[in-house]
Amino acid sequence: MPFDQQPPRHQPSTARSWLFAPGDSEKKMAKAMEGEADIVLIDLEDAVAPDAKAAARPMVHDFVKAHPEQRGRLWVRINPFDGPHTLHDLAAIIPAHPGGIMLPKVYSRAEVEKLDHCLSALEVANGIEEGSTPVIVLITETAEGMFHTGTYKGAPRLVALTWGAEDLADSIGASSNRTEDGSYSFTYELARSLTVLGAATAGVTAIETISADFRDLDALRLRAEKVRRDGFRGMMAIHPAQVPVINAAFTPTEAEVAVAQEIVDVFAANPGVGAIGWKGGMLDRPYLARAERLLRQAGKL
């Protein structure tokens, strides 16, 4: 890349559903790709046993390379930098030019910058446009990472942030991350809140963590709808059956679009106002900003 040419800047992700598929199973990778997931997250980390990782890497490379028309959907979760597998993962899969990379178990922004350097070198070596591989980061899987959730503004390649509860529990030595009623206990709700705040600070997309009970689709729908109201724009999935529920939950309804359009139209008809009466109440500029954001999500603006 010429010294005066900047690497491409990535827009925040618009993907609603991120479906994990184990990187050591061609059958499961194919099934995930054939479904409705916006992103297929081929997993080289938790889904692949340590002694199977070396064999899984060429399988993932060959799978991504064999489906160039799907490349943008085929992302890979590599192993974290605190182990011995990360560089081997990247060296094996980047030549296939996956759609993006998920970096897990991050301790701080420095690891995102380290990943950027690694990716740049591999992109150049393989004739891929430097900076073209976007990244999503798991920012709450370590105790230390929790203290850095607001530091990712301007981080290279970053398009989304997400969180995890299981590895965080291990990191702090907790015996459980749930209360008696099955909901997340305080520390893990804090992780969720810090993720959405960190994503807003960085100007990227907040993605909700998985729901482990893939059979309870009603509970999944309620949770997805709740976190969408809280500011999340997508959710991880571990089973194809979860994907349609997630896609629906994170897609604005016709009624929501209609209300948002009314709000935008009211302000358009009254240019320059800071607040305006509407249906017996008052609207100010934050209402307009939220309405415009929803219309952009729905592809109406």
N, C-alpha and C positions, 0 to 999 in steps of 0.2 A: 504493500500500500504506500503511495507517495506520502511524504512527510506532512504535506499540507492537506491531505484528505482525511476526513473524520470517519470513523467506523459508523455503520448504520445505527440509528437510534430506533429502538423497538417501542411500539405502542403498548400500553397496558393490555393484558390478555382479555379477550372477550369470551373465552371458553367457559362453559357452564359445568360440564361434567368431565372429570379426569379419572379414567378407569385404569386401575393397576392390572398388569398381566405379568406373570412370572417369566423371566427371561430364559429359563431353561425348558420351556414347553412351547414348541412351535404351534401345537394345536391350540393352546390357550391364547397365545399372541394373535393367531389368526381369528379366533372367535371374537376376541375383543375388537379387532380392527373391523370386522364385518358388522359390528353393532352400531349403535347410535351415539357413542361417546364422542364428544368434541375433541378430546385428547385421549390417546391410549398411552399410558405410562408403563413402558416396559421396564420391569424391575430387575436390577442386578444386585440390589441390596438385600432387604429382609426376606424376600421370596426365594432367594437362592442360597443354599447351604455353602459354607466356606469352601468345602472341597469340590463344589460343583461350579464355582464361579469361572474358572479358567475355561471350562467347556462351554459355559453359557455365552461368553463374550462373542465368539465367532457366530453362534446361532443368532444372536441379536443383530450383529453386523449384517449377516446374510439376509435376515428377515427385512430389515429396514431397506437395504439396497434393492431387494427384489420388488419393492412396492413404491417406486418413486412418485406415483400419482397420489399416494397417501402420506408422503413424507412429512408434510406439515402437521399431521395428526400424531405422528409416531415419535414420542419423546422417550427419553431413557432416564430412569433414576439410577445414578451411579452410587458407588459406595463413598462414605465420608472420608475426609482428609485425615481423620484420626486413626485410620487403619492402613493396611498395606496395599489396598486394591484400587485406589482411585485412579492413579496414572495408567495402570494396566487397562482399566475400563475405558478411559478416554482414548488411549492409543488404539484400542480395538474398534470402537464404535464410531468415532468422528469421521473416519474415511467414508462411512456410509452416509454421512450428512443427515443425522436425525433432525427432526423438527425442533427439538429443544432438549435441555438438560434439567433434571431436578437434582439439586444438591441437598442432601440430608444432614442432620446432626451438626448444624453450623454453630460455632462458638461466637463468631463475630463477623463483621463486614470484611475483615481481612481475608477470610477464606473465599468470599465471592470475588474479590479482586485477584486472588491467587488462581481461582478457576478461570477468570477472564484471560490471564496470561497463558495458562495452559491451552485453552481453547484457541487463542489467537495463533499460537505456534503450530498447532495441529491443523487449523484451517489453512494457513499459508502453505504448509507442507503438502496438503492434499488438494490444492487448487480450489479451495472453497473461499468465498468472500470473507475477509477478516471481519469479525464482529457480527456475523450473520446468525449465529446460533443463540437463541434467547434462553433465559434461565428463570426457573422458579426455585425458591429457597424455603426450606423447612427451618424456621427460626426459633422454635421453642422446645426442641428435643433435648437440649442440655440446660442445666441450671445457669451456666454462664451466659448462654445465648439469650436468656430471658432479660438480661440487663442491657442488651444491645438491640432490642427490637425497633427502636426509633432511629437507627443510625444508617438506614439503607437508602436515603435520598441520594439520587445520582449514581447509585451503584451500577457498574457496567452490566449491560445485557439484561437487567432485571425487568421482568414483566408481571410477576406475581409473587406474593408471599403466602405461605400456609403454615399450619401448626400441627403439632402432634402431642398426644398425651401419654402414650405408652413408654416411649423412650425417656420422656421427662420424668415419669415416675421412677424409672430405673436410675436416672441420673441423681435424683435426690434421695434415693433409698426408701421410697414410699412402698408400703405393702399393697396399696390400692389407690386408684385415682377417682374413685366413686364414693358417693354418700350412700346411706342406707336405702334411699329411694331410687338408686341407680343413676342419678344425675352426677355430673362432674363436680368434684369438690372445689373449694375456693381457688387453689393454686392453678387448676386447669382452666377454670373460667377466666382467671386472670390472664392465662396464656392466650386464650381466645381473644380477649379484649385487646391485649397488647398487639396481637397480630393485625386486627382490623385498624388499630390506630397507627401501627407501623406502616401498613400498606398505604393508608391515607397520607401519611407524612411523605412517603417515597413517591406518591403519585402512581402507584401500581395497583393491581387487583388483589383483593383479599379472597382466599379460597379456604373453605371450611374443611376440617379433617374428616376422616372416614366415619361411617356408622358400621360397627363390626357385625351387628345382627342384620344380615342381608335379607332375612326372611320377613322382618317386620317393616313392611313398606309404608304402613300408615304412620308409624313413629318416624320413619325417615322423612316423609312428606312434611310432617309438623315441624321437625327440626330444621329442615331446609328452608321452609317458609319463614321460620323465626329468624334464622341467621341472615337471610336475605334482608329482612326488615332492619337488622342490626348493621348492615353495610357490606356483608359478604356478597360476592357475585358469582360464586360457583362452589363446587364441593367435590371432594374425592369419593371414589367408589371402589369397592372391592369385588363386586359381582355385576355382571351385565344386567340383571334384573333391576338394579338400583338406578341405572342410567336414565330411563324414561321419566322416572319420578323426579330425579334431580333436574333434568332438562326442563320439565314443566314448572317446577318450583321457582327456577331462576329465569323464567321467561315472563315478562310483563303480560298481564291479562288484558283482554279487550277493554274491560271496565277501567283498569288502571290507565291504559293509554288514553282513553276518552277523557278522563278527569285531567290528566296531565296536559292534554291538548287544550282543554278549556282554560286552564291556568295560563298557559303560554299565550293563548289568544287574548285573554283579558289584559295581560301586560302589553301585548303588541298593540292593542286598541287604545292604550293609555300610556304612550311613551313618556319616559322621564319620571314616572311616579315611583316612590319608594315603597308605598303600601297602598292597598286598594281594597274596598269592600267587595265581598264575594259570597253569595249564598248565606247571608246573615252573619258572616265572620269577616276577619281581616287577613289578607295575604300580604306578606312582605317578600323581599328579594330571595331569602333562602327557599321559600316555596317555589319560586320560579326556577332556581337552580336545580332543585330536586326534580321538578317536572321536566326540565330540559334533559337532565341525565337519564331519566326513565325513557324518554322518547328516543334518545340516542341508543339506549340498550335495545329498544324495540325496532330500531332501524327506521324510525319515523322522522328523524331530524338530521 
